[in-house]
């Protein structure tokens, strides 16, 4: 839960963008559900 709290705090303080929060999902630090809780938007994976 430490990563979730840290990322949420940075996002609320406008230190992180939605793209940066999405990176947290990509790197396994938060879940897609947690992304939605933080940003208020559904997580959409970026296709390469």
Backbone bond lengths (Angstrom), bond angles and torsions (degrees), N, CA, C in turn:
res aa  C-N    CA-C-N  psi(-1)  N-CA   C-N-CA  omega(-1)  CA-C   N-CA-C  phi
1 X - - - 1.449 - - 1.525 111.36 -
2 X 1.294 118.07 -15.46 1.466 120.84 -177.89 1.524 112.01 -62.10
3 X 1.328 117.50 -42.54 1.464 120.15 179.17 1.513 110.89 -63.73
4 X 1.322 116.96 -43.55 1.464 121.40 179.55 1.526 110.18 -55.91
5 X 1.302 116.89 -51.26 1.467 120.99 -178.66 1.518 112.09 -61.98
6 X 1.305 116.49 -41.23 1.463 121.24 -179.18 1.537 110.51 -65.67
7 X 1.330 116.28 -47.66 1.464 120.30 -179.01 1.521 110.48 -64.58
8 X 1.325 118.02 -42.16 1.460 121.70 178.73 1.527 110.68 -60.98
9 X 1.308 116.40 -43.64 1.467 121.47 179.07 1.530 110.49 -61.20
10 X 1.323 117.62 -45.23 1.467 121.37 179.55 1.524 111.22 -65.06
11 X 1.336 117.62 -38.69 1.460 121.20 -179.46 1.529 110.42 -67.48
12 X 1.313 117.03 -45.70 1.468 121.29 179.21 1.524 110.76 -61.55
13 X 1.327 117.03 -37.38 1.472 121.81 179.60 1.531 111.94 -78.51
14 X 1.338 116.13 1.83 1.469 123.19 -179.35 1.530 112.74 62.35
15 X 1.326 115.41 29.61 1.463 120.86 174.82 1.524 110.60 -91.08
16 X 1.336 116.41 -20.23 1.458 122.60 177.93 1.512 109.76 -121.65
17 X 1.326 116.41 144.49 1.455 122.73 175.06 1.537 108.69 -92.40
18 X 1.338 116.10 172.47 1.465 120.05 175.85 1.521 110.56 -62.11
19 X 1.321 116.39 -34.99 1.464 120.48 178.52 1.524 110.82 -63.72
20 X 1.321 116.52 -38.89 1.463 120.28 178.71 1.531 110.66 -68.01
21 X 1.332 116.03 -38.73 1.468 119.86 176.73 1.527 109.25 -64.10
22 X 1.337 116.99 -40.51 1.468 121.14 177.61 1.524 110.99 -60.50
23 X 1.316 117.35 -35.69 1.467 120.28 175.72 1.522 110.98 -59.82
24 X 1.325 116.66 -32.40 1.462 120.56 176.17 1.516 111.63 -61.00
25 X 1.323 116.63 -35.26 1.470 120.93 176.43 1.529 109.32 -70.24
26 X 1.328 116.30 -47.39 1.472 121.49 -178.48 1.525 110.92 -56.96
27 X 1.322 116.95 -41.24 1.460 120.81 -177.22 1.532 113.86 -90.17
28 X 1.349 116.38 7.47 1.463 120.12 173.50 1.517 115.40 76.57
29 X 1.309 117.68 19.37 1.470 120.33 179.74 1.520 112.05 -85.99
30 X 1.349 116.88 -30.48 1.455 122.44 175.13 1.528 108.50 -137.07
31 X 1.322 115.88 165.03 1.466 120.69 179.07 1.533 110.03 -92.99
32 X 1.321 115.70 169.61 1.463 120.53 176.07 1.529 110.43 -62.22
33 X 1.315 116.93 -37.33 1.465 121.27 177.76 1.521 110.70 -63.87
34 X 1.319 116.64 -41.26 1.464 120.21 178.44 1.527 111.13 -66.39
35 X 1.327 117.07 -35.37 1.465 120.72 175.17 1.528 109.53 -57.53
36 X 1.327 116.30 -46.37 1.463 121.31 -179.93 1.528 110.80 -63.26
37 X 1.324 116.76 -40.25 1.468 120.47 178.84 1.530 110.87 -63.17
38 X 1.309 117.08 -38.31 1.467 121.70 -177.72 1.525 111.60 -74.57
39 X 1.328 116.88 -48.34 1.469 121.00 -171.76 1.525 113.82 -94.36
40 X 1.332 117.36 -21.43 1.452 120.40 -176.12 1.520 112.70 81.57
41 X 1.315 117.48 6.75 1.463 122.76 179.03 1.524 109.34 -126.83
42 X 1.323 115.40 150.63 1.469 120.12 177.72 1.523 109.96 -67.63
43 X 1.314 115.31 144.09 1.475 121.31 177.10 1.513 109.76 -75.71
44 X 1.310 116.34 130.23 1.456 122.61 175.89 1.526 108.48 -121.82
45 X 1.331 117.37 114.28 1.466 119.34 179.59 1.537 111.21 -60.51
46 X 1.297 115.37 142.89 1.465 120.95 177.44 1.502 107.91 -86.90
47 X 1.328 117.22 124.87 1.464 120.34 178.11 1.511 108.96 -88.50
48 X 1.310 115.24 141.04 1.463 120.25 -178.20 1.503 111.39 -95.20
